[in-house]
Amino acid sequence: MKKNKKDTRWMVSVALMAAIIIVLANTPLGMIQLPVIKATTVHIPVILGALLFGPLAGGILGGVFGVCSLASNTMAPTLLSFAFSPFLSTTGLLGSLKAVWVSVGCRILLGVAAAWIWILVTKFLKNQILSLVVTGFISSILHTFLVMGSIYLLFASQYAQAKEVAVTAVWGLIMATIATSGIPEAIAATVLVAAVGKVLLKFTARLKLPVRQH
């Protein structure tokens, strides 16, 4: 009975975080429209949920984020939405599978990785705020590299065609995107994960909410 109660509280907590992700993903605060790509803050509740409730929660929340990203890029496409939506693929089934990986797979991996980054960081750093700062920054940068790196590896030729540049110029454009959107996203994640995470960690500790590792 006690275990079932804890599992229920865990599921409710994860569901609440998922609801926050869905709300953010459907407002300008979550998906910020840039000329070429959509910058995001939706990864922040994924990171928070991962460090609060463990890798399983991180994977679930990352999946919710990914589905929201897929839907957003399908309903309101940008220049690079073919890399995020299987419905906008220009290379058939293989391109659709690649798009699902970029939009959903990378986000699931982010959630799982963020939880383990938190677990490892807290083993070496005893200061909670510093641990939150490091986890927020590394997780956000990892998210950017996962997504943009996957686009480079899987969609370089389509990216070049969309931008009307040579394939050899794609790497430079990817790095420019990381610098102009990835770094600001990482700074925002660092600040918000530290500020909000401190409060939520105290709250979950008082409620004795369980953390599930698998």
Secondary structure, DSSP 8 states (H G I E B T S, - for coil): -HHHHHHHHHHHHHHHHHHHHHHHHTSTTTEEE-SSSEEESTHHHHHHHHHHH-HHHHHHHHHHHHHHHHHHHHHS--TTGGGT-GGG-SSHHHHHHHHHIIIIIHHHHHHHHHHHHHHHHHHH---HHHHHHHHHHHHHHHHHHHHHHHHHHHHHHHHHHHHTS-GGGHHHHHHHHIIIIIHHHHHHHHHHHHHHHHHHHHHHHHHT------
